[in-house]
Structures are given as C-alpha cells and as structure tokens.
Amino acid sequence: MISAVSCSLFAVVPLVAFLIAPAPLRVFFIAALSLASLTCLGALGARLGGAPAGRAAIRVGLGGAMAMAVTAAVGHMIGRALGERSR
C-alpha cells in the first residue's frame, strides 16, 4: 500500500515539471526532476529498510538514468525508421 501511494504521489513530479518549465526546456526539466525524485525515493526506501541511503540513491538514480537513456535511444531509432525527423 505504501509503495502504491508513494508511486502515485511521485508520478505528479513530471507533470509539475511540464507545467513549470518553459517550452524549449521541458524535456530537460522533466528528466531532471524525475531523476531527482527517483534518487530521493531510493534513499528513502533504503533508510526505511535500514540499508545505506547513499548507495541506494546512487543505484536508483543511475538505473533510472540508464532506463531513460535507453528509452530515448529506442524512441529516436523508431522515429528514424518511421521517417520522422529528429529535432
């Protein structure tokens, strides 16, 4: 239950980033704030579980960054395959 609540609450972060960021910087703001919230959640989860918060924060932050990079790369490749222009 706690996991579902925290996931739902932190799902608002990218939406807030979208609303507050100027149009040309939206992708950057969404990625940065999402990674920051993932890192905080990793540290919080570790702390609640009695594990070292720093290591968990780094692990979750790097994992999130890698997942975002792979997703962006695949999206870029699919866009190219479909004939869409890259920005």
N, C-alpha and C positions, 0 to 999 in steps of 0.2 A: 504494500500500500504506500509506504513512504517513497519507494522508487517511482511509482506512478505519479505521485504528487510532485516530486522534485523534477521529474522529466517534463511534466505539464507546465510547471512554473518556468523552468528554464527554456522551454520552447518559445516563450514570449521574447527572448533576447534577440533573435534575428529579426523578428517583426519590429521591435523597437529600433533596432539599428537601421532598418529600411525606412522607418518613419522620420528619424532624426538626421540621417545622412543626406548631404547634397547629392543630387542625381549622378554626377560623374564618379563619386567615391562610394557609391552604395555597396558594390561587391566587396571592396576592401573593408568597409565598416562591418558588414555582415560577417565576413570571415574572421576578422579580428575579435569582435565581440563574442562570436560563437566559440572561438578557441579559448578566449579568456574565461568564459563560463564553464567550458569543459574542464579546464585546468582547475578552476575553483571547486567544481564538483568532485574531481578526482582527489583533491586534497581533503575535502570534507568527508568523502566516503572512507578514505584511509584513516582519518582521525577518529571517525565514529567506530571503525573496525579495529582500532588500536595499532595500526601499521604506520610506518613513517610517511608523513604527509608530503614531504618534498619529492620523494621518489615516485609516489603515486601521481602527483600533479604533473611531473615531467613525463611519465609514461602515458598518461591520458592525453596530455597536450600534444605530445609527439604523435601518438596514434591518431588523434583527431586531425592533425595537420597532414599526416600521410594519407588518411582517408579522403580529405578534401582535395589534395593534390591529384590522387588517382581519379577521383570523380571528375575533376576539371579536365584532366587529360583525356579521359574517355569521352566526355562531352565534346571536347574540341575535335577529337578524331571522328566522332559520329557526325558532327556538324560538317566537317570536311567531306565525309563520304556522301552526305546528302546534298552537297553542293552549296551549303550556306557559307557566306563569307565570315571569316574571323574578324573580330573587332580590333 
